Amino acid sequence: MRVILSMCLLIFAVTPAWAAGSNRAMKEDKTQVNDWNRFASDLYALHKEQLSAHKVKETVKMGGYRGRKDFYKEVTYADAQTGRVLSRIQWEIENPGNIHVIEVFQYDQEGRVSLDYTAAFLPGFRNAPVQTLVATHAYNEDLHAFRTFDASGDTVFERCTGTYKGKTIALDFEDYQIETMRLEPAGMMKSSAYQACFGSLELTAASFLPPRKQ
């Protein structure tokens, strides 16, 4: 998920016209504005709840974009004993109370990420997050898969990498591909490799929304 988030922030930096367009689109959908803002608020509440149950070590670094090199202060909150990252927040430097990006992680009994949430605001546009994500993860021997939804419950993408029956697996599907595959009764979704990757993952985000401790 960290790679995905970095790609998202790169978009913020290099496509200001797209950013403004996304903000206008969000303004036109009041339901989505409310739902996505609520997601971000619930996510921050989950961040605070998780931190209250751990002894936390914080690390800080500064970051930004072309033309705004010192836009945010990134604080990583990790469990002091295990080193597992509980959450990561980028706070705006000029407006220290504003969250730019927030990520919250949960783990299974083996210490692997089982669920992660992200909400990201565009620089300068705060009517609602431009991106909300919740990803649920599955592990099957050498395979690691995750399926990602947004705060509206829509599937955004799914990924699976690893080794299956001695062969390297790299499955990568976007929302429109997933929708098409679900209409194909004998297609990719019925394959043994697909089922090994994604078969145990939830098909909807109902169990994970609003953001909460599992």
PyRosetta script that sets phi, psi and omega in degrees:
from pyrosetta import init, pose_from_sequence

init()
pose = pose_from_sequence("MRVILSMCLLIFAVTPAWAAGSNRAMKEDKTQVNDWNRFASDLYALHKEQLSAHKVKETVKMGGYRGRKDFYKEVTYADAQTGRVLSRIQWEIENPGNIHVIEVFQYDQEGRVSLDYTAAFLPGFRNAPVQTLVATHAYNEDLHAFRTFDASGDTVFERCTGTYKGKTIALDFEDYQIETMRLEPAGMMKSSAYQACFGSLELTAASFLPPRKQ")
pose.set_psi(1, -28.0)
pose.set_omega(1, -180.0)
pose.set_phi(2, -61.9)
pose.set_psi(2, -39.4)
pose.set_omega(2, 178.6)
pose.set_phi(3, -63.7)
pose.set_psi(3, -43.3)
pose.set_omega(3, 180.0)
pose.set_phi(4, -60.3)
pose.set_psi(4, -45.2)
pose.set_omega(4, -179.8)
pose.set_phi(5, -62.2)
pose.set_psi(5, -42.6)
pose.set_omega(5, -179.7)
pose.set_phi(6, -61.6)
pose.set_psi(6, -38.4)
pose.set_omega(6, 177.8)
pose.set_phi(7, -64.1)
pose.set_psi(7, -39.4)
pose.set_omega(7, 177.9)
pose.set_phi(8, -61.5)
pose.set_psi(8, -44.7)
pose.set_omega(8, -179.0)
pose.set_phi(9, -68.1)
pose.set_psi(9, -30.4)
pose.set_omega(9, 175.4)
pose.set_phi(10, -63.1)
pose.set_psi(10, -38.7)
pose.set_omega(10, 176.9)
pose.set_phi(11, -61.0)
pose.set_psi(11, -42.1)
pose.set_omega(11, 178.3)
pose.set_phi(12, -55.2)
pose.set_psi(12, -39.2)
pose.set_omega(12, -171.4)
pose.set_phi(13, -76.3)
pose.set_psi(13, -33.0)
pose.set_omega(13, -168.3)
pose.set_phi(14, -111.6)
pose.set_psi(14, -4.7)
pose.set_omega(14, -177.5)
pose.set_phi(15, -131.3)
pose.set_psi(15, 70.6)
pose.set_omega(15, -177.9)
pose.set_phi(16, -63.4)
pose.set_psi(16, -31.7)
pose.set_omega(16, 178.9)
pose.set_phi(17, -65.1)
pose.set_psi(17, -43.1)
pose.set_omega(17, 176.9)
pose.set_phi(18, -61.7)
pose.set_psi(18, -41.1)
pose.set_omega(18, -178.0)
pose.set_phi(19, -61.2)
pose.set_psi(19, -46.3)
pose.set_omega(19, -179.9)
pose.set_phi(20, -63.5)
pose.set_psi(20, -38.5)
pose.set_omega(20, 178.6)
pose.set_phi(21, -63.6)
pose.set_psi(21, -40.9)
pose.set_omega(21, 179.4)
pose.set_phi(22, -64.1)
pose.set_psi(22, -39.0)
pose.set_omega(22, 179.6)
pose.set_phi(23, -64.3)
pose.set_psi(23, -41.9)
pose.set_omega(23, 178.2)
pose.set_phi(24, -62.5)
pose.set_psi(24, -42.6)
pose.set_omega(24, -179.9)
pose.set_phi(25, -61.2)
pose.set_psi(25, -40.2)
pose.set_omega(25, -179.8)
pose.set_phi(26, -65.0)
pose.set_psi(26, -38.4)
pose.set_omega(26, 179.8)
pose.set_phi(27, -61.9)
pose.set_psi(27, -29.6)
pose.set_omega(27, -175.8)
pose.set_phi(28, -78.6)
pose.set_psi(28, -15.4)
pose.set_omega(28, -176.9)
pose.set_phi(29, -116.8)
pose.set_psi(29, 90.0)
pose.set_omega(29, -174.8)
pose.set_phi(30, -65.2)
pose.set_psi(30, -34.1)
pose.set_omega(30, 179.1)
pose.set_phi(31, -63.7)
pose.set_psi(31, -45.1)
pose.set_omega(31, 179.3)
pose.set_phi(32, -67.0)
pose.set_psi(32, -38.9)
pose.set_omega(32, 176.8)
pose.set_phi(33, -56.4)
pose.set_psi(33, -48.6)
pose.set_omega(33, -178.7)
pose.set_phi(34, -65.2)
pose.set_psi(34, -44.9)
pose.set_omega(34, -178.5)
pose.set_phi(35, -64.2)
pose.set_psi(35, -42.6)
pose.set_omega(35, -175.8)
pose.set_phi(36, -75.1)
pose.set_psi(36, -34.4)
pose.set_omega(36, 173.9)
pose.set_phi(37, -66.4)
pose.set_psi(37, -38.8)
pose.set_omega(37, 177.2)
pose.set_phi(38, -64.0)
pose.set_psi(38, -39.6)
pose.set_omega(38, 176.8)
pose.set_phi(39, -57.9)
pose.set_psi(39, -46.7)
pose.set_omega(39, -179.4)
pose.set_phi(40, -63.7)
pose.set_psi(40, -40.8)
pose.set_omega(40, 178.6)
pose.set_phi(41, -65.3)
pose.set_psi(41, -43.8)
pose.set_omega(41, 178.3)
pose.set_phi(42, -64.5)
pose.set_psi(42, -34.9)
pose.set_omega(42, -179.8)
pose.set_phi(43, -67.8)
pose.set_psi(43, -40.3)
pose.set_omega(43, 177.1)
pose.set_phi(44, -65.7)
pose.set_psi(44, -37.3)
pose.set_omega(44, 176.5)
pose.set_phi(45, -63.9)
pose.set_psi(45, -38.7)
pose.set_omega(45, 177.2)
pose.set_phi(46, -65.2)
pose.set_psi(46, -41.0)
pose.set_omega(46, 175.9)
pose.set_phi(47, -54.6)
pose.set_psi(47, -48.8)
pose.set_omega(47, -178.5)
pose.set_phi(48, -67.0)
pose.set_psi(48, -37.3)
pose.set_omega(48, 178.8)
pose.set_phi(49, -63.6)
pose.set_psi(49, -44.4)
pose.set_omega(49, -179.9)
pose.set_phi(50, -64.5)
pose.set_psi(50, -42.6)
pose.set_omega(50, -179.0)
pose.set_phi(51, -63.9)
pose.set_psi(51, -32.2)
pose.set_omega(51, -177.9)
pose.set_phi(52, -66.7)
pose.set_psi(52, -18.4)
pose.set_omega(52, -177.3)
pose.set_phi(53, -101.0)
pose.set_psi(53, 8.0)
pose.set_omega(53, -176.9)
pose.set_phi(54, -137.2)
pose.set_psi(54, 154.2)
pose.set_omega(54, 164.8)
pose.set_phi(55, -84.0)
pose.set_psi(55, 122.5)
pose.set_omega(55, -166.3)
pose.set_phi(56, -112.1)
pose.set_psi(56, 138.7)
pose.set_omega(56, 171.5)
pose.set_phi(57, -109.8)
pose.set_psi(57, 129.4)
pose.set_omega(57, -179.7)
pose.set_phi(58, -107.9)
pose.set_psi(58, 139.0)
pose.set_omega(58, 171.3)
pose.set_phi(59, -125.8)
pose.set_psi(59, 145.5)
pose.set_omega(59, -172.7)
pose.set_phi(60, -128.7)
pose.set_psi(60, 139.7)
pose.set_omega(60, 169.5)
pose.set_phi(61, -146.3)
pose.set_psi(61, 156.6)
pose.set_omega(61, -179.0)
pose.set_phi(62, -99.4)
pose.set_psi(62, 154.0)
pose.set_omega(62, 179.7)
pose.set_phi(63, -160.4)
pose.set_psi(63, 173.8)
pose.set_omega(63, -180.0)
pose.set_phi(64, 179.0)
pose.set_psi(64, -154.0)
pose.set_omega(64, -173.4)
pose.set_phi(65, -136.5)
pose.set_psi(65, 174.3)
pose.set_omega(65, 176.4)
pose.set_phi(66, -58.0)
pose.set_psi(66, 123.4)
pose.set_omega(66, -177.5)
pose.set_phi(67, 86.9)
pose.set_psi(67, -14.8)
pose.set_omega(67, 178.5)
pose.set_phi(68, -141.6)
pose.set_psi(68, 64.2)
pose.set_omega(68, -170.7)
pose.set_phi(69, -67.6)
pose.set_psi(69, -24.8)
pose.set_omega(69, 178.7)
pose.set_phi(70, -115.6)
pose.set_psi(70, 58.8)
pose.set_omega(70, -175.7)
pose.set_phi(71, -84.5)
pose.set_psi(71, -35.1)
pose.set_omega(71, -175.0)
pose.set_phi(72, -138.6)
pose.set_psi(72, 157.6)
pose.set_omega(72, 170.6)
pose.set_phi(73, -109.0)
pose.set_psi(73, 118.1)
pose.set_omega(73, -178.3)
pose.set_phi(74, -96.2)
pose.set_psi(74, 121.4)
pose.set_omega(74, 178.5)
pose.set_phi(75, -111.7)
pose.set_psi(75, 123.4)
pose.set_omega(75, 175.5)
pose.set_phi(76, -102.4)
pose.set_psi(76, 126.0)
pose.set_omega(76, -177.6)
pose.set_phi(77, -107.9)
pose.set_psi(77, 113.8)
pose.set_omega(77, -176.9)
pose.set_phi(78, -121.5)
pose.set_psi(78, 150.5)
pose.set_omega(78, 173.3)
pose.set_phi(79, -65.1)
pose.set_psi(79, 124.7)
pose.set_omega(79, -173.4)
pose.set_phi(80, -64.4)
pose.set_psi(80, -28.4)
pose.set_omega(80, -176.5)
pose.set_phi(81, -84.6)
pose.set_psi(81, -45.7)
pose.set_omega(81, -174.9)
pose.set_phi(82, -96.0)
pose.set_psi(82, -20.4)
pose.set_omega(82, -175.9)
pose.set_phi(83, 81.4)
pose.set_psi(83, -0.3)
pose.set_omega(83, -179.7)
pose.set_phi(84, -68.5)
pose.set_psi(84, 133.5)
pose.set_omega(84, 179.0)
pose.set_phi(85, -75.0)
pose.set_psi(85, 120.2)
pose.set_omega(85, 178.9)
pose.set_phi(86, -85.4)
pose.set_psi(86, -39.6)
pose.set_omega(86, 179.6)
pose.set_phi(87, -163.4)
pose.set_psi(87, 165.4)
pose.set_omega(87, 178.0)
pose.set_phi(88, -145.3)
pose.set_psi(88, 127.9)
pose.set_omega(88, -178.9)
pose.set_phi(89, -127.8)
pose.set_psi(89, 134.1)
pose.set_omega(89, 170.3)
pose.set_phi(90, -100.8)
pose.set_psi(90, 114.7)
pose.set_omega(90, -179.9)
pose.set_phi(91, -98.8)
pose.set_psi(91, 135.2)
pose.set_omega(91, 176.9)
pose.set_phi(92, -63.6)
pose.set_psi(92, 135.1)
pose.set_omega(92, -177.7)
pose.set_phi(93, -72.8)
pose.set_psi(93, -43.7)
pose.set_omega(93, -178.4)
pose.set_phi(94, -73.2)
pose.set_psi(94, -26.0)
pose.set_omega(94, 177.8)
pose.set_phi(95, -128.6)
pose.set_psi(95, 81.4)
pose.set_omega(95, -169.1)
pose.set_phi(96, -59.2)
pose.set_psi(96, -19.7)
pose.set_omega(96, 178.7)
pose.set_phi(97, -85.7)
pose.set_psi(97, -6.1)
pose.set_omega(97, -178.3)
pose.set_phi(98, -92.1)
pose.set_psi(98, 126.5)
pose.set_omega(98, 172.8)
pose.set_phi(99, -83.0)
pose.set_psi(99, 128.8)
pose.set_omega(99, 174.6)
pose.set_phi(100, -89.6)
pose.set_psi(100, -50.8)
pose.set_omega(100, 176.5)
pose.set_phi(101, -140.6)
pose.set_psi(101, 138.4)
pose.set_omega(101, 174.7)
pose.set_phi(102, -131.5)
pose.set_psi(102, 134.2)
pose.set_omega(102, 175.4)
pose.set_phi(103, -126.0)
pose.set_psi(103, 137.8)
pose.set_omega(103, 177.0)
pose.set_phi(104, -131.7)
pose.set_psi(104, 135.2)
pose.set_omega(104, -174.2)
pose.set_phi(105, -120.2)
pose.set_psi(105, 145.2)
pose.set_omega(105, 172.3)
pose.set_phi(106, -128.0)
pose.set_psi(106, 156.5)
pose.set_omega(106, -170.3)
pose.set_phi(107, -129.6)
pose.set_psi(107, 153.4)
pose.set_omega(107, 175.1)
pose.set_phi(108, -87.8)
pose.set_psi(108, -177.5)
pose.set_omega(108, -175.4)
pose.set_phi(109, -66.7)
pose.set_psi(109, -17.4)
pose.set_omega(109, 178.2)
pose.set_phi(110, -95.5)
pose.set_psi(110, 7.5)
pose.set_omega(110, 176.6)
pose.set_phi(111, 81.1)
pose.set_psi(111, 16.5)
pose.set_omega(111, 178.9)
pose.set_phi(112, -98.2)
pose.set_psi(112, 147.6)
pose.set_omega(112, 177.9)
pose.set_phi(113, -61.0)
pose.set_psi(113, 124.2)
pose.set_omega(113, 179.2)
pose.set_phi(114, -106.8)
pose.set_psi(114, -24.5)
pose.set_omega(114, -177.0)
pose.set_phi(115, -156.7)
pose.set_psi(115, 136.9)
pose.set_omega(115, 173.0)
pose.set_phi(116, -142.9)
pose.set_psi(116, 147.3)
pose.set_omega(116, -177.8)
pose.set_phi(117, -121.7)
pose.set_psi(117, 147.5)
pose.set_omega(117, 175.5)
pose.set_phi(118, -142.6)
pose.set_psi(118, 139.0)
pose.set_omega(118, 168.8)
pose.set_phi(119, -134.1)
pose.set_psi(119, 133.4)
pose.set_omega(119, -176.2)
pose.set_phi(120, -135.0)
pose.set_psi(120, 132.2)
pose.set_omega(120, 175.9)
pose.set_phi(121, -102.6)
pose.set_psi(121, 148.5)
pose.set_omega(121, 172.9)
pose.set_phi(122, -74.3)
pose.set_psi(122, 147.5)
pose.set_omega(122, 173.5)
pose.set_phi(123, -60.1)
pose.set_psi(123, 122.3)
pose.set_omega(123, 175.8)
pose.set_phi(124, 88.4)
pose.set_psi(124, -9.4)
pose.set_omega(124, -179.7)
pose.set_phi(125, -125.2)
pose.set_psi(125, 116.0)
pose.set_omega(125, -172.1)
pose.set_phi(126, -130.5)
pose.set_psi(126, 23.6)
pose.set_omega(126, 177.0)
pose.set_phi(127, -69.4)
pose.set_psi(127, -25.5)
pose.set_omega(127, 176.2)
pose.set_phi(128, -170.7)
pose.set_psi(128, 159.7)
pose.set_omega(128, 174.4)
pose.set_phi(129, -60.5)
pose.set_psi(129, 143.3)
pose.set_omega(129, 175.1)
pose.set_phi(130, -84.3)
pose.set_psi(130, -18.0)
pose.set_omega(130, 179.0)
pose.set_phi(131, -142.5)
pose.set_psi(131, 132.6)
pose.set_omega(131, 171.2)
pose.set_phi(132, -131.8)
pose.set_psi(132, 135.5)
pose.set_omega(132, -177.5)
pose.set_phi(133, -141.4)
pose.set_psi(133, 141.2)
pose.set_omega(133, 166.8)
pose.set_phi(134, -133.7)
pose.set_psi(134, 124.3)
pose.set_omega(134, -178.0)
pose.set_phi(135, -118.1)
pose.set_psi(135, 130.6)
pose.set_omega(135, 174.8)
pose.set_phi(136, -107.2)
pose.set_psi(136, 135.2)
pose.set_omega(136, -170.7)
pose.set_phi(137, -110.8)
pose.set_psi(137, 151.2)
pose.set_omega(137, 175.9)
pose.set_phi(138, -138.9)
pose.set_psi(138, 146.8)
pose.set_omega(138, -180.0)
pose.set_phi(139, -128.5)
pose.set_psi(139, 131.2)
pose.set_omega(139, -179.3)
pose.set_phi(140, -138.8)
pose.set_psi(140, 98.2)
pose.set_omega(140, -174.2)
pose.set_phi(141, 54.2)
pose.set_psi(141, -112.2)
pose.set_omega(141, -177.2)
pose.set_phi(142, -93.7)
pose.set_psi(142, 10.2)
pose.set_omega(142, -178.4)
pose.set_phi(143, -101.2)
pose.set_psi(143, 141.9)
pose.set_omega(143, 172.2)
pose.set_phi(144, -129.4)
pose.set_psi(144, 121.7)
pose.set_omega(144, -179.6)
pose.set_phi(145, -127.8)
pose.set_psi(145, 152.6)
pose.set_omega(145, 170.4)
pose.set_phi(146, -146.6)
pose.set_psi(146, 148.1)
pose.set_omega(146, 176.4)
pose.set_phi(147, -119.8)
pose.set_psi(147, 133.0)
pose.set_omega(147, -172.0)
pose.set_phi(148, -118.6)
pose.set_psi(148, 136.3)
pose.set_omega(148, 178.9)
pose.set_phi(149, -122.7)
pose.set_psi(149, 164.9)
pose.set_omega(149, 171.8)
pose.set_phi(150, -102.5)
pose.set_psi(150, -179.0)
pose.set_omega(150, -174.4)
pose.set_phi(151, -68.0)
pose.set_psi(151, -15.3)
pose.set_omega(151, 176.1)
pose.set_phi(152, -86.5)
pose.set_psi(152, -3.6)
pose.set_omega(152, -179.9)
pose.set_phi(153, 89.0)
pose.set_psi(153, 4.0)
pose.set_omega(153, -179.7)
pose.set_phi(154, -81.3)
pose.set_psi(154, 139.5)
pose.set_omega(154, 175.7)
pose.set_phi(155, -69.5)
pose.set_psi(155, 132.3)
pose.set_omega(155, -177.8)
pose.set_phi(156, -104.4)
pose.set_psi(156, -49.5)
pose.set_omega(156, 176.9)
pose.set_phi(157, -166.3)
pose.set_psi(157, 169.2)
pose.set_omega(157, 174.5)
pose.set_phi(158, -145.8)
pose.set_psi(158, 146.5)
pose.set_omega(158, -176.9)
pose.set_phi(159, -135.7)
pose.set_psi(159, 149.7)
pose.set_omega(159, 173.1)
pose.set_phi(160, -149.2)
pose.set_psi(160, 131.0)
pose.set_omega(160, 177.6)
pose.set_phi(161, -136.4)
pose.set_psi(161, 158.0)
pose.set_omega(161, 177.4)
pose.set_phi(162, 136.6)
pose.set_psi(162, -153.6)
pose.set_omega(162, -178.5)
pose.set_phi(163, -125.0)
pose.set_psi(163, 134.5)
pose.set_omega(163, 179.6)
pose.set_phi(164, -136.2)
pose.set_psi(164, 120.2)
pose.set_omega(164, -178.1)
pose.set_phi(165, 52.7)
pose.set_psi(165, 41.6)
pose.set_omega(165, 176.2)
pose.set_phi(166, 80.6)
pose.set_psi(166, 1.4)
pose.set_omega(166, -178.6)
pose.set_phi(167, -115.0)
pose.set_psi(167, 143.5)
pose.set_omega(167, 177.9)
pose.set_phi(168, -71.5)
pose.set_psi(168, 131.8)
pose.set_omega(168, -179.8)
pose.set_phi(169, -111.3)
pose.set_psi(169, 133.8)
pose.set_omega(169, 173.6)
pose.set_phi(170, -147.3)
pose.set_psi(170, 86.6)
pose.set_omega(170, -179.9)
pose.set_phi(171, -101.1)
pose.set_psi(171, 135.3)
pose.set_omega(171, -172.0)
pose.set_phi(172, -149.0)
pose.set_psi(172, 106.3)
pose.set_omega(172, -174.8)
pose.set_phi(173, -126.5)
pose.set_psi(173, 134.8)
pose.set_omega(173, 176.1)
pose.set_phi(174, -91.8)
pose.set_psi(174, 173.6)
pose.set_omega(174, -173.9)
pose.set_phi(175, -56.7)
pose.set_psi(175, -44.7)
pose.set_omega(175, -176.9)
pose.set_phi(176, -67.3)
pose.set_psi(176, -32.1)
pose.set_omega(176, 177.5)
pose.set_phi(177, -70.5)
pose.set_psi(177, -40.7)
pose.set_omega(177, 179.1)
pose.set_phi(178, -62.8)
pose.set_psi(178, -43.2)
pose.set_omega(178, 179.5)
pose.set_phi(179, -61.1)
pose.set_psi(179, -41.6)
pose.set_omega(179, 179.0)
pose.set_phi(180, -65.7)
pose.set_psi(180, -43.4)
pose.set_omega(180, -178.3)
pose.set_phi(181, -63.3)
pose.set_psi(181, -33.3)
pose.set_omega(181, -179.4)
pose.set_phi(182, -68.3)
pose.set_psi(182, -15.8)
pose.set_omega(182, 178.1)
pose.set_phi(183, -94.4)
pose.set_psi(183, -0.6)
pose.set_omega(183, -178.0)
pose.set_phi(184, -108.0)
pose.set_psi(184, 98.5)
pose.set_omega(184, -174.6)
pose.set_phi(185, -61.3)
pose.set_psi(185, -24.4)
pose.set_omega(185, -178.7)
pose.set_phi(186, -117.6)
pose.set_psi(186, 23.6)
pose.set_omega(186, -174.0)
pose.set_phi(187, -91.5)
pose.set_psi(187, -155.4)
pose.set_omega(187, -175.0)
pose.set_phi(188, -55.4)
pose.set_psi(188, -38.7)
pose.set_omega(188, -175.6)
pose.set_phi(189, -63.8)
pose.set_psi(189, -18.7)
pose.set_omega(189, 178.8)
pose.set_phi(190, -89.9)
pose.set_psi(190, -6.7)
pose.set_omega(190, -177.0)
pose.set_phi(191, -70.9)
pose.set_psi(191, 152.8)
pose.set_omega(191, -179.0)
pose.set_phi(192, -65.3)
pose.set_psi(192, -36.1)
pose.set_omega(192, 180.0)
pose.set_phi(193, -65.6)
pose.set_psi(193, -43.6)
pose.set_omega(193, 179.8)
pose.set_phi(194, -63.5)
pose.set_psi(194, -44.6)
pose.set_omega(194, -179.8)
pose.set_phi(195, -65.3)
pose.set_psi(195, -37.1)
pose.set_omega(195, 177.1)
pose.set_phi(196, -62.7)
pose.set_psi(196, -34.9)
pose.set_omega(196, 179.7)
pose.set_phi(197, -78.1)
pose.set_psi(197, -56.9)
pose.set_omega(197, -165.8)
pose.set_phi(198, -109.6)
pose.set_psi(198, -3.8)
pose.set_omega(198, -172.2)
pose.set_phi(199, -59.0)
pose.set_psi(199, -28.8)
pose.set_omega(199, -177.7)
pose.set_phi(200, -94.5)
pose.set_psi(200, 0.0)
pose.set_omega(200, -178.2)
pose.set_phi(201, -87.1)
pose.set_psi(201, 147.7)
pose.set_omega(201, 177.2)
pose.set_phi(202, -63.3)
pose.set_psi(202, 144.2)
pose.set_omega(202, 178.0)
pose.set_phi(203, -86.3)
pose.set_psi(203, -16.1)
pose.set_omega(203, 178.0)
pose.set_phi(204, -129.4)
pose.set_psi(204, 168.1)
pose.set_omega(204, -179.8)
pose.set_phi(205, -96.7)
pose.set_psi(205, 11.0)
pose.set_omega(205, -173.5)
pose.set_phi(206, -57.4)
pose.set_psi(206, -34.4)
pose.set_omega(206, -177.4)
pose.set_phi(207, -76.7)
pose.set_psi(207, -11.5)
pose.set_omega(207, -172.1)
pose.set_phi(208, -118.1)
pose.set_psi(208, -1.7)
pose.set_omega(208, 179.9)
pose.set_phi(209, -119.7)
pose.set_psi(209, 136.7)
pose.set_omega(209, -3.8)
pose.set_phi(210, -67.9)
pose.set_psi(210, 166.5)
pose.set_omega(210, 178.6)
pose.set_phi(211, -54.0)
pose.set_psi(211, 128.6)
pose.set_omega(211, -179.7)
pose.set_phi(212, -158.9)
pose.set_psi(212, 163.4)
pose.set_omega(212, 178.5)
pose.set_phi(213, -72.8)
pose.set_psi(213, 128.7)
pose.set_omega(213, -177.9)
pose.set_phi(214, -86.6)
pose.dump_pdb("model.pdb")
